[in-house]
Structures are given as C-alpha cells and as structure tokens.
Amino acid sequence: MATSLVRSGFLRSALRGRARSSQVPKRNFASSGHHDDAYETAKWEKITYLGIVGCTGLAVYNLSKGHPHFKEPPAYPYLHIRNKEFPWGPDGLFETKHHDEH
C-alpha cells in the first residue's frame, strides 16, 4: 500500500503541502467572477450622481413652471349635507366660509 501511495504522488504532494502551509492561499469568491470591483463601484457611483443631478434638474423644472389656478367649483347641493348642527356652529371645523345667519 505504501508503494502505491508513493507511485500516485500522493505522498509527495502531501509533503509539499506541508512545506507551503505557512503561506495562506488566496481566496477567490465565486460571486466576484474575477471582475474589477473598483471599476464597478466607480461606474455605479457615477450613475448615482448623474441620477441625482437629473432628478434634481427635473424637479426644479417642474416646480418652476407654476400651476393653473381654477375658479371656485360650483356649490353642488349634495356636497355639504348637514343633518345635525355641529357643536361649534354651522360650518365644518376647517371650513373658512362663515354664514351670516345669527
């Protein structure tokens, strides 16, 4: 059995492995795929900054245009049905119109 181990090279490779055991082998992760991580990081950093500038510019443009002001909508009779008086008066709590009925 010992001669078959020597012939297969197992004993030689085991002895060589012991001699190199002081060196820590480099670990390669399967997910990295040997890509240059610094390049990818720099690329996505540039894309992020470009997106921030683009979104900020679009927001400034949209907010600076202004918006149309429409007339007061018609007073439809079904909008403010009051079946019971509020304890604080005839208007709703946050309504600004006041009735002249006293």
All heavy atoms as an XYZ file, in Angstrom:
820
protein
N       0.824     -1.186      0.000
C       0.000      0.000      0.000
C       0.869      1.251      0.000
O       0.541      2.217     -0.668
C      -0.909     -0.006      1.219
C      -1.694      1.241      1.334
S      -3.220      0.892      2.096
C      -3.679      2.500      2.527
N       1.947      1.248      0.721
C       2.836      2.402      0.775
C       3.450      2.672     -0.582
O       3.610      3.827     -0.974
C       3.923      2.177      1.817
N       3.773      1.620     -1.319
C       4.367      1.833     -2.644
C       3.342      2.422     -3.597
O       3.700      3.227     -4.459
C       4.912      0.504     -3.203
O       3.881     -0.460     -3.203
C       6.102      0.032     -2.420
N       2.094      2.027     -3.488
C       1.083      2.598     -4.380
C       0.860      4.085     -4.073
O       0.590      4.878     -4.971
C      -0.231      1.819     -4.270
O      -0.768      1.945     -2.971
N       0.972      4.496     -2.805
C       0.840      5.914     -2.451
C       2.006      6.730     -3.013
O       1.828      7.842     -3.474
C       0.772      6.095     -0.926
C      -0.520      5.649     -0.241
C      -0.392      5.777      1.265
C      -1.700      6.436     -0.747
N       3.210      6.125     -2.958
C       4.377      6.821     -3.476
C       4.269      6.944     -4.983
O       4.587      7.987     -5.565
C       5.668      6.083     -3.071
C       6.886      6.671     -3.774
C       5.855      6.137     -1.565
N       3.785      5.905     -5.655
C       3.654      5.946     -7.108
C       2.612      6.977     -7.542
O       2.778      7.640     -8.550
C       3.234      4.573     -7.641
C       4.361      3.617     -7.720
C       3.917      2.352     -8.413
N       4.737      1.249     -7.957
C       4.336      0.012     -7.796
N       3.078     -0.312     -8.067
N       5.146     -0.918     -7.395
N       1.520      7.087     -6.808
C       0.466      8.011     -7.234
C       0.851      9.476     -6.996
O       0.212     10.374     -7.486
C      -0.838      7.704     -6.502
O      -0.697      8.005     -5.130
N       1.868      9.695     -6.229
C       2.294     11.068     -5.987
C       1.592     11.695     -4.801
O       1.804     12.865     -4.503
N       0.766     10.907     -4.144
C       0.033     11.435     -3.002
C       0.980     11.851     -1.882
O       0.817     12.908     -1.289
C      -0.977     10.381     -2.506
C      -1.710     10.812     -1.267
C      -2.728     11.746     -1.336
C      -1.386     10.290     -0.026
C      -3.394     12.144     -0.208
C      -2.047     10.687      1.103
C      -3.065     11.615      1.023
N       1.956     11.000     -1.624
C       2.891     11.295     -0.540
C       3.726     12.531     -0.857
O       3.926     13.391      0.002
C       3.796     10.081     -0.299
C       4.706     10.152      0.925
C       3.875     10.326      2.176
C       5.563      8.920      1.025
N       4.131     12.667     -2.111
C       4.923     13.838     -2.493
C       4.103     15.124     -2.379
O       4.582     16.137     -1.874
C       5.439     13.677     -3.927
C       6.653     12.812     -4.016
C       7.221     12.833     -5.424
N       7.450     11.440     -5.781
C       7.140     10.872     -6.918
N       6.584     11.565     -7.872
N       7.395      9.615     -7.127
N       2.881     15.078     -2.861
C       2.051     16.287     -2.790
C       1.698     16.627     -1.349
O       1.604     17.800     -0.989
C       0.775     16.132     -3.620
O      -0.030     15.099     -3.082
N       1.536     15.622     -0.494
C       1.252     15.881      0.915
C       2.449     16.520      1.592
O       2.307     17.427      2.413
C       0.866     14.582      1.617
N       3.661     16.057      1.238
C       4.860     16.641      1.822
C       5.066     18.073      1.339
O       5.459     18.946      2.098
C       6.078     15.780      1.501
C       6.147     14.434      2.229
C       7.324     13.626      1.713
C       6.237     14.634      3.729
N       4.789     18.329      0.065
C       4.917     19.685     -0.468
C       3.887     20.612      0.166
O       4.154     21.768      0.426
C       4.728     19.677     -1.985
C       5.978     19.325     -2.710
C       5.787     19.590     -4.190
N       6.227     18.396     -4.881
C       5.614     17.802     -5.882
N       4.486     18.307     -6.333
N       6.092     16.740     -6.442
N       2.697     20.098      0.393
C       1.637     20.893      1.014
C       2.004     21.309      2.415
O       1.687     22.403      2.856
N       2.701     20.447      3.133
C       3.122     20.790      4.493
C       4.182     21.875      4.472
O       4.227     22.718      5.340
C       3.669     19.568      5.207
C       2.612     18.652      5.703
C       3.214     17.573      6.556
N       2.210     16.555      6.811
C       2.477     15.338      7.235
N       3.734     14.974      7.424
N       1.515     14.504      7.452
N       5.029     21.847      3.466
C       6.086     22.844      3.381
C       5.499     24.224      3.081
O       6.019     25.232      3.523
C       7.095     22.459      2.314
N       4.408     24.283      2.348
C       3.791     25.550      1.977
C       2.671     25.961      2.934
O       1.984     26.925      2.689
C       3.186     25.449      0.576
C       4.195     25.350     -0.511
C       3.499     25.496     -1.819
N       4.225     24.794     -2.848
C       3.713     24.452     -4.005
N       2.471     24.727     -4.276
N       4.443     23.826     -4.896
N       2.424     25.220      3.960
C       1.291     25.516      4.832
C       1.433     26.843      5.555
O       0.474     27.378      6.059
C       1.089     24.383      5.838
O       2.207     24.327      6.701
N       2.674     27.391      5.610
C       2.853     28.687      6.262
C       2.280     29.823      5.419
O       1.953     30.874      5.934
C       4.327     28.932      6.550
O       5.038     29.017      5.330
N       2.125     29.621      4.094
C       1.541     30.630      3.215
C       0.029     30.459      3.189
O      -0.476     29.349      3.059
C       2.081     30.498      1.801
C       3.565     30.748      1.677
C       4.024     30.487      0.245
O       3.273     29.971     -0.574
N       5.270     30.849     -0.029
N      -0.684     31.549      3.333
C      -2.140     31.498      3.280
C      -2.560     31.604      1.820
O      -2.172     32.550      1.129
C      -2.753     32.656      4.097
C      -4.265     32.629      4.006
C      -2.283     32.585      5.530
N      -3.306     30.633      1.324
C      -3.713     30.704     -0.081
C      -4.717     31.835     -0.301
O      -5.482     32.187      0.586
C      -4.357     29.339     -0.338
C      -4.792     28.871      1.003
C      -3.818     29.437      1.982
N      -4.710     32.420     -1.485
C      -5.633     33.488     -1.832
C      -7.011     32.887     -2.058
O      -7.152     31.886     -2.755
C      -5.161     34.205     -3.099
C      -6.041     35.357     -3.479
C      -5.529     36.052     -4.723
C      -6.513     37.128     -5.119
N      -6.162     37.743     -6.379
N      -7.999     33.519     -1.463
C      -9.369     33.015     -1.612
C     -10.065     33.754     -2.739
O     -10.045     34.971     -2.804
C     -10.145     33.224     -0.324
C      -9.588     32.416      0.826
C     -10.350     32.670      2.075
N     -11.730     32.251      1.899
C     -12.688     32.452      2.788
N     -12.418     33.069      3.908
N     -13.916     32.050      2.566
N     -10.667     33.030     -3.630
C     -11.464     33.608     -4.702
C     -12.917     33.268     -4.440
O     -13.273     32.101     -4.314
C     -11.039     33.054     -6.066
C      -9.665     33.523     -6.460
O      -9.286     34.641     -6.132
N      -8.919     32.681     -7.150
N     -13.746     34.277     -4.371
C     -15.160     34.043     -4.153
C     -15.838     33.805     -5.483
O     -15.530     34.428     -6.493
C     -15.790     35.242     -3.445
C     -15.265     35.428     -2.059
C     -14.336     36.408     -1.780
C     -15.690     34.610     -1.028
C     -13.860     36.579     -0.511
C     -15.213     34.781      0.246
C     -14.297     35.758      0.521
N     -16.804     32.908     -5.479
C     -17.481     32.553     -6.719
C     -18.334     33.704     -7.229
O     -18.530     33.866     -8.424
C     -18.348     31.309     -6.514
N     -18.839     34.541     -6.341
C     -19.722     35.612     -6.782
C     -18.967     36.754     -7.457
O     -19.540     37.520     -8.194
C     -20.521     36.152     -5.596
O     -19.641     36.745     -4.660
N     -17.684     36.885     -7.173
C     -16.950     38.009     -7.756
C     -16.715     37.799     -9.247
O     -16.733     38.745    -10.011
C     -15.623     38.220     -7.038
O     -14.738     37.163     -7.327
N     -16.499     36.588     -9.662
C     -16.328     36.306    -11.088
C     -15.127     36.999    -11.690
O     -15.112     37.269    -12.877
N     -14.127     37.321    -10.893
C     -12.896     37.962    -11.341
C     -13.152     39.312    -12.007
O     -12.444     39.714    -12.903
C     -12.111     37.047    -12.282
C     -11.743     35.750    -11.633
N     -10.802     35.665    -10.624
C     -12.204     34.490    -11.814
C     -10.698     34.405    -10.247
N     -11.531     33.671    -10.937
N     -14.214     40.005    -11.591
C     -14.469     41.352    -12.108
C     -13.673     42.349    -11.283
O     -13.330     42.112    -10.136
C     -15.957     41.701    -12.006
C     -16.810     40.925    -12.946
N     -16.776     41.111    -14.301
C     -17.735     39.976    -12.724
C     -17.635     40.301    -14.870
N     -18.232     39.596    -13.933
N     -13.422     43.457    -11.888
C     -12.723     44.507    -11.178
C     -13.752     45.265    -10.345
O     -14.546     46.042    -10.871
C     -12.031     45.436    -12.166
C     -11.140     46.449    -11.491
O     -10.918     46.340    -10.279
O     -10.672     47.354    -12.198
N     -13.764     45.014     -9.032
C     -14.763     45.607     -8.163
C     -14.619     47.115     -8.064
O     -15.615     47.828     -7.950
C     -14.679     44.986     -6.756
C     -15.112     43.530     -6.745
O     -15.873     43.142     -7.648
O     -14.687     42.792     -5.841
N     -13.427     47.631     -8.126
C     -13.230     49.081     -8.060
C     -13.840     49.756     -9.285
O     -14.444     50.823     -9.181
C     -11.749     49.402     -7.955
N     -13.714     49.118    -10.443
C     -14.313     49.670    -11.665
C     -15.828     49.698    -11.561
O     -16.467     50.686    -11.903
C     -13.870     48.838    -12.875
C     -14.580     49.210    -14.142
C     -14.225     50.369    -14.834
C     -15.612     48.430    -14.639
C     -14.885     50.727    -16.000
C     -16.282     48.779    -15.799
C     -15.916     49.930    -16.471
O     -16.572     50.286    -17.611
N     -16.417     48.599    -11.086
C     -17.869     48.535    -10.943
C     -18.365     49.560     -9.935
O     -19.384     50.212    -10.141
C     -18.306     47.133    -10.507
C     -18.215     46.087    -11.591
C     -19.204     46.324    -12.711
O     -20.380     46.640    -12.422
O     -18.796     46.211    -13.876
N     -17.649     49.707     -8.835
C     -18.041     50.673     -7.815
C     -17.995     52.091     -8.373
O     -18.918     52.878     -8.163
C     -17.115     50.557     -6.593
O     -17.172     49.223     -6.089
C     -17.505     51.524     -5.508
N     -16.936     52.414     -9.089
C     -16.812     53.749     -9.679
C     -17.906     53.989    -10.709
O     -18.466     55.090    -10.790
C     -15.437     53.916    -10.309
N     -18.225     52.971    -11.490
C     -19.268     53.107    -12.505
C     -20.611     53.417    -11.871
O     -21.310     54.353    -12.274
C     -19.368     51.815    -13.335
C     -20.480     51.847    -14.371
C     -20.555     50.576    -15.163
C     -21.297     49.534    -14.374
N     -21.611     48.326    -15.137
N     -20.997     52.668    -10.829
C     -22.299     52.877    -10.202
C     -22.335     54.161     -9.380
O     -23.386     54.772     -9.210
C     -22.692     51.670     -9.363
C     -23.162     50.573    -10.259
C     -22.500     49.437    -10.592
C     -24.396     50.552    -10.983
N     -23.239     48.705    -11.483
C     -24.406     49.370    -11.736
C     -25.474     51.409    -11.081
C     -25.474     49.029    -12.562
C     -26.535     51.074    -11.901
C     -26.525     49.894    -12.629
N     -21.175     54.599     -8.896
C     -21.128     55.886     -8.204
C     -21.410     57.016     -9.192
O     -22.167     57.941     -8.896
C     -19.759     56.067     -7.559
C     -19.659     57.286     -6.677
C     -18.308     57.413     -6.003
O     -17.404     56.585     -6.281
O     -18.159     58.327     -5.211
N     -20.821     56.934    -10.388
C     -21.075     57.946    -11.413
C     -22.532     57.921    -11.853
O     -23.149     58.977    -12.055
C     -20.164     57.717    -12.614
C     -18.710     58.035    -12.341
C     -17.830     57.652    -13.505
C     -16.371     57.793    -13.131
N     -15.486     57.217    -14.139
N     -23.097     56.730    -12.022
C     -24.510     56.612    -12.416
C     -25.413     57.217    -11.345
O     -26.383     57.913    -11.646
C     -24.866     55.138    -12.683
C     -24.184     54.654    -13.968
C     -26.371     54.935    -12.776
C     -24.308     53.166    -14.224
N     -25.082     56.990    -10.072
C     -25.879     57.541     -8.981
C     -25.827     59.060     -8.983
O     -26.860     59.726     -8.858
C     -25.366     57.000     -7.635
O     -25.463     55.575     -7.644
C     -26.162     57.555     -6.475
N     -24.624     59.634     -9.122
C     -24.513     61.088     -9.139
C     -25.227     61.687    -10.348
O     -25.865     62.730    -10.245
C     -23.048     61.521     -9.120
C     -22.373     61.285     -7.799
C     -21.067     60.836     -7.737
C     -23.040     61.500     -6.602
C     -20.441     60.618     -6.515
C     -22.430     61.285     -5.385
C     -21.130     60.841     -5.348
O     -20.526     60.633     -4.152
N     -25.157     61.027    -11.489
C     -25.862     61.501    -12.673
C     -27.368     61.453    -12.446
O     -28.089     62.373    -12.852
C     -25.480     60.634    -13.882
C     -25.148     61.445    -15.108
C     -23.697     61.191    -15.453
C     -26.020     61.014    -16.230
N     -27.845     60.397    -11.793
C     -29.276     60.293    -11.487
C     -29.733     61.370    -10.525
O     -30.823     61.935    -10.678
N     -28.905     61.674     -9.528
C     -29.254     62.722     -8.574
C     -29.357     64.075     -9.283
O     -30.306     64.829     -9.076
C     -28.221     62.778     -7.427
C     -28.360     61.544     -6.543
C     -28.372     64.045     -6.612
C     -27.247     61.391     -5.524
N     -28.369     64.365    -10.137
C     -28.380     65.637    -10.870
C     -29.586     65.694    -11.807
O     -30.280     66.718    -11.889
C     -27.056     65.832    -11.649
C     -27.140     66.986    -12.628
C     -25.914     66.038    -10.680
N     -29.870     64.591    -12.491
C     -31.002     64.565    -13.418
C     -32.338     64.741    -12.712
O     -33.190     65.524    -13.149
N     -32.538     64.037    -11.604
C     -33.800     64.147    -10.860
C     -33.959     65.531    -10.241
O     -35.059     66.083    -10.215
C     -33.872     63.077     -9.781
S     -34.110     61.426    -10.445
N     -32.862     66.102     -9.749
C     -32.930     67.450     -9.178
C     -33.273     68.469    -10.260
O     -34.109     69.355    -10.045
C     -31.593     67.810     -8.510
O     -31.302     66.822     -7.514
C     -31.644     69.176     -7.875
N     -32.653     68.335    -11.411
C     -32.965     69.244    -12.523
C     -34.410     69.122    -12.970
O     -35.080     70.129    -13.224
N     -34.924     67.913    -13.059
C     -36.313     67.705    -13.447
C     -37.270     68.284    -12.407
O     -38.282     68.903    -12.749
C     -36.579     66.213    -13.644
C     -37.942     65.819    -14.174
C     -38.143     66.378    -15.583
C     -38.088     64.315    -14.187
N     -36.949     68.120    -11.125
C     -37.795     68.667    -10.069
C     -37.801     70.194    -10.109
O     -38.863     70.823     -9.975
C     -37.312     68.174     -8.709
N     -36.629     70.807    -10.311
C     -36.563     72.269    -10.390
C     -37.366     72.764    -11.586
O     -38.114     73.748    -11.491
C     -35.087     72.735    -10.465
C     -34.979     74.194    -10.875
C     -34.407     72.495     -9.140
N     -37.249     72.095    -12.705
C     -38.001     72.487    -13.901
C     -39.501     72.383    -13.660
O     -40.256     73.302    -13.964
C     -37.582     71.614    -15.090
C     -38.434     71.811    -16.316
C     -38.314     72.962    -17.085
C     -39.365     70.853    -16.695
C     -39.101     73.160    -18.205
C     -40.148     71.036    -17.810
C     -40.029     72.190    -18.562
O     -40.811     72.379    -19.665
N     -39.956     71.267    -13.112
C     -41.390     71.074    -12.879
C     -41.944     72.048    -11.853
O     -43.073     72.529    -11.990
C     -41.670     69.641    -12.441
C     -41.636     68.676    -13.598
O     -41.863     69.050    -14.737
N     -41.340     67.433    -13.301
N     -41.170     72.335    -10.809
C     -41.671     73.231     -9.767
C     -41.612     74.704    -10.182
O     -42.333     75.529     -9.627
C     -40.886     73.016     -8.474
C     -41.101     71.654     -7.809
C     -40.167     71.486     -6.625
C     -42.553     71.501     -7.371
N     -40.768     75.046    -11.142
C     -40.661     76.442    -11.559
C     -41.705     76.829    -12.598
O     -41.898     78.020    -12.852
C     -39.265     76.721    -12.106
O     -39.079     76.018    -13.321
N     -42.372     75.866    -13.209
C     -43.349     76.171    -14.249
C     -44.606     76.819    -13.691
O     -45.287     77.539    -14.388
C     -43.743     74.896    -15.001
C     -42.672     74.393    -15.917
C     -43.147     73.334    -16.875
C     -44.123     72.361    -16.288
N     -44.482     71.283    -17.194
N     -44.924     76.564    -12.454
C     -46.175     77.076    -11.914
C     -47.313     76.119    -12.219
O     -47.131     75.099    -12.904
N     -48.464     76.448    -11.729
C     -49.613     75.585    -11.959
C     -50.851     76.453    -12.135
O     -50.911     77.584    -11.644
C     -49.800     74.605    -10.800
C     -49.938     75.275     -9.473
N     -48.846     75.676     -8.745
C     -51.037     75.635     -8.771
C     -49.269     76.246     -7.626
N     -50.580     76.249     -7.613
N     -51.850     75.947    -12.857
C     -53.046     76.759    -13.107
C     -53.905     76.871    -11.848
O     -53.983     75.952    -11.036
C     -53.773     75.983    -14.203
C     -53.322     74.579    -14.034
C     -51.908     74.658    -13.523
N     -54.529     78.010    -11.696
C     -55.482     78.223    -10.611
C     -56.873     78.268    -11.229
O     -57.145     79.074    -12.115
C     -55.175     79.537     -9.883
C     -53.882     79.489     -9.143
N     -53.798     79.052     -7.856
C     -52.620     79.805     -9.514
C     -52.540     79.113     -7.455
N     -51.797     79.554     -8.456
N     -57.730     77.404    -10.751
C     -59.075     77.309    -11.299
C     -60.041     78.105    -10.444
O     -59.786     78.385     -9.272
C     -59.513     75.843    -11.371
C     -58.633     75.017    -12.255
C     -57.709     74.134    -11.710
C     -58.709     75.130    -13.633
C     -56.898     73.377    -12.520
C     -57.898     74.361    -14.450
C     -56.989     73.486    -13.895
N     -61.177     78.454    -11.047
C     -62.215     79.139    -10.298
C     -62.775     78.199     -9.238
O     -62.571     76.989     -9.288
C     -63.345     79.580    -11.234
C     -62.933     80.674    -12.211
C     -64.112     81.159    -12.988
C     -64.410     80.152    -14.084
N     -65.499     80.541    -14.952
N     -63.476     78.788     -8.310
C     -64.132     78.006     -7.255
C     -65.151     77.070     -7.902
O     -65.907     77.474     -8.789
C     -64.824     78.960     -6.286
C     -65.247     78.346     -4.985
C     -64.072     77.962     -4.103
O     -63.013     78.592     -4.190
O     -64.228     77.004     -3.339
N     -65.182     75.797     -7.503
C     -66.161     74.882     -8.103
C     -67.586     75.294     -7.722
O     -67.796     75.959     -6.705
C     -65.807     73.527     -7.494
C     -65.067     73.839     -6.247
C     -64.378     75.144     -6.481
N     -68.549     74.921     -8.544
C     -69.931     75.283     -8.235
C     -70.383     74.644     -6.914
O     -69.886     73.597     -6.528
C     -70.747     74.733     -9.403
C     -69.798     74.066    -10.315
C     -68.427     74.185     -9.772
N     -71.293     75.303     -6.253
C     -71.798     74.805     -4.968
C     -72.876     73.758     -5.232
O     -74.060     74.069     -5.341
C     -72.348     75.963     -4.152
N     -72.458     72.543     -5.348
C     -73.427     71.471     -5.552
C     -74.169     71.223     -4.247
O     -73.564     71.209     -3.170
C     -72.719     70.198     -6.007
C     -72.085     70.329     -7.369
C     -70.706     70.366     -7.506
C     -72.861     70.413     -8.510
C     -70.113     70.479     -8.749
C     -72.287     70.531     -9.757
C     -70.908     70.556     -9.868
O     -70.348     70.681    -11.099
N     -75.461     70.985     -4.299
C     -76.228     70.848     -3.054
C     -75.880     69.583     -2.261
O     -76.108     69.528     -1.060
C     -77.680     70.813     -3.522
C     -77.630     70.449     -4.958
C     -76.293     70.916     -5.476
N     -75.315     68.584     -2.904
C     -75.033     67.327     -2.197
C     -73.662     67.321     -1.514
O     -73.304     66.370     -0.845
C     -75.126     66.131     -3.144
C     -74.218     66.223     -4.348
C     -72.889     65.858     -4.268
C     -74.700     66.708     -5.552
C     -72.051     65.951     -5.359
C     -73.863     66.811     -6.651
C     -72.549     66.428     -6.547
O     -71.729     66.529     -7.635
N     -72.867     68.375     -1.652
C     -71.526     68.379     -1.080
C     -71.524     68.582      0.432
O     -70.729     67.985      1.136
C     -70.666     69.455     -1.741
C     -70.230     69.164     -3.166
C     -69.387     70.310     -3.704
C     -69.426     67.881     -3.235
N     -72.369     69.447      0.950
C     -72.355     69.766      2.384
C     -73.731     69.522      2.986
O     -74.420     70.455      3.390
C     -71.925     71.212      2.621
C     -70.524     71.479      2.182
N     -69.436     71.031      2.883
C     -70.037     72.124      1.096
C     -68.339     71.382      2.258
N     -68.665     72.042      1.163
N     -74.121     68.302      3.046
C     -75.395     67.968      3.673
C     -75.183     67.959      5.178
O     -74.318     67.265      5.693
C     -75.908     66.587      3.195
C     -76.164     66.625      1.697
C     -77.156     66.185      3.964
C     -76.538     65.284      1.117
N     -75.972     68.770      5.880
C     -75.875     68.846      7.334
C     -77.218     68.402      7.920
O     -78.198     69.143      7.899
C     -75.576     70.277      7.794
C     -74.357     70.893      7.173
C     -73.097     70.326      7.820
N     -71.933     71.118      7.461
C     -70.927     70.649      6.761
N     -70.925     69.416      6.339
N     -69.908     71.424      6.476
N     -77.216     67.181      8.445
C     -78.433     66.689      9.082
C     -78.498     67.094     10.547
O     -79.563     67.067     11.156
C     -78.524     65.169      8.980
C     -78.707     64.713      7.548
O     -79.288     65.417      6.730
N     -78.191     63.533      7.234
N     -77.394     67.454     11.102
C     -77.332     67.813     12.510
C     -76.315     68.949     12.655
O     -75.284     68.964     11.993
C     -76.884     66.591     13.317
C     -76.838     66.792     14.796
C     -76.420     65.490     15.457
C     -76.249     65.724     16.942
N     -75.732     64.539     17.613
N     -76.614     69.911     13.517
C     -75.718     71.048     13.731
C     -74.467     70.587     14.465
O     -74.516     69.757     15.370
C     -76.444     72.108     14.564
C     -75.761     73.430     14.649
C     -75.832     74.223     13.360
O     -76.740     73.977     12.552
O     -74.958     75.068     13.166
N     -73.300     71.141     14.080
C     -72.069     70.846     14.801
C     -72.080     71.577     16.139
O     -72.694     72.646     16.264
C     -70.840     71.300     13.990
C     -70.591     70.477     12.756
C     -70.589     71.083     11.513
C     -70.344     69.121     12.844
C     -70.344     70.338     10.374
C     -70.093     68.366     11.715
C     -70.101     68.979     10.480
N     -71.380     71.061     17.138
C     -71.351     71.753     18.439
C     -70.684     73.128     18.363
O     -70.955     73.989     19.188
C     -70.522     70.825     19.333
C     -70.480     69.523     18.652
C     -70.726     69.766     17.202
N     -69.814     73.368     17.385
C     -69.103     74.645     17.291
C     -69.749     75.621     16.325
O     -69.238     76.708     16.130
C     -67.656     74.417     16.881
C     -67.519     73.588     15.637
C     -67.581     74.025     14.364
C     -67.310     72.198     15.585
N     -67.440     72.991     13.488
C     -67.258     71.827     14.225
C     -67.168     71.191     16.531
C     -67.079     70.527     13.803
C     -66.979     69.892     16.105
C     -66.924     69.573     14.756
N     -70.837     75.254     15.691
C     -71.530     76.186     14.807
C     -71.965     75.533     13.515
O     -71.873     74.308     13.344
N     -72.437     76.339     12.570
C     -72.998     75.784     11.341
C     -71.943     75.259     10.368
O     -72.238     74.417      9.529
C     -73.767     76.948     10.731
C     -73.090     78.158     11.262
C     -72.603     77.785     12.629
N     -70.704     75.752     10.443
C     -69.668     75.339      9.491
C     -68.897     74.132     10.014
O     -68.863     73.863     11.212
C     -68.685     76.478      9.247
C     -69.352     77.645      8.544
O     -70.262     77.396      7.741
O     -68.956     78.786      8.823
N     -68.233     73.463      9.099
C     -67.333     72.400      9.495
C     -66.146     72.973     10.243
O     -65.912     74.187     10.259
N     -65.377     72.145     10.875
C     -64.288     72.613     11.731
C     -63.219     73.365     10.945
O     -62.647     74.329     11.431
C     -63.670     71.415     12.459
C     -62.661     71.731     13.542
C     -63.287     72.604     14.613
C     -62.126     70.456     14.158
N     -62.944     72.941      9.712
C     -61.869     73.553      8.934
C     -62.380     74.353      7.737
O     -61.613     74.711      6.865
C     -60.889     72.485      8.462
C     -60.230     71.764      9.598
C     -60.592     70.480      9.929
C     -59.267     72.403     10.354
C     -59.988     69.828     10.983
C     -58.657     71.758     11.412
C     -59.020     70.464     11.735
N     -63.649     74.646      7.684
C     -64.193     75.464      6.601
C     -63.921     76.932      6.901
O     -63.982     77.369      8.045
C     -65.688     75.236      6.449
C     -66.017     73.854      5.926
C     -67.512     73.614      5.841
O     -68.296     74.549      6.061
O     -67.893     72.480      5.562
N     -63.644     77.704      5.864
C     -63.319     79.112      6.073
C     -64.502     80.026      5.811
O     -64.503     81.170      6.232
C     -62.159     79.528      5.157
O     -62.523     79.264      3.810
C     -60.896     78.761      5.512
N     -65.514     79.579      5.087
C     -66.681     80.423      4.829
C     -67.541     80.473      6.088
O     -67.778     79.471      6.738
C     -67.500     79.872      3.672
C     -66.789     79.956      2.348
C     -67.686     79.657      1.185
C     -68.269     78.276      1.283
N     -69.080     77.885      0.150
N     -68.023     81.656      6.407
C     -68.895     81.801      7.564
C     -70.260     82.303      7.080
O     -70.346     83.168      6.204
C     -68.335     82.813      8.559
C     -67.046     82.337      9.174
N     -67.009     81.378     10.143
C     -65.755     82.683      8.930
C     -65.752     81.160     10.478
N     -64.961     81.930      9.749
N     -71.280     81.729      7.641
C     -72.637     82.149      7.281
C     -72.997     83.404      8.054
O     -72.551     83.634      9.172
C     -73.643     81.033      7.610
C     -73.398     79.782      6.817
N     -73.719     79.691      5.489
C     -72.866     78.590      7.146
C     -73.420     78.486      5.058
N     -72.887     77.789      6.042
N     -73.844     84.237      7.452
C     -74.279     85.448      8.127
C     -75.568     85.205      8.893
O     -76.283     86.143      9.216
C     -74.478     86.570      7.095
C     -73.148     87.026      6.530
O     -72.146     86.914      7.258
O     -73.131     87.483      5.371
N     -75.875     83.964      9.153
C     -77.100     83.639      9.883
C     -76.789     83.640     11.370
O     -76.066     82.821     11.875
C     -77.612     82.260      9.469
C     -77.869     82.125      7.992
C     -78.107     80.672      7.611
O     -78.307     79.843      8.512
O     -78.085     80.380      6.422
N     -77.311     84.572     12.097
C     -77.101     84.613     13.554
C     -78.410     84.627     14.251
O     -79.345     85.161     14.033
C     -76.299     85.854     13.969
C     -74.869     85.773     13.507
N     -74.021     84.788     13.893
C     -74.174     86.564     12.673
C     -72.845     84.973     13.348
N     -72.921     86.070     12.587
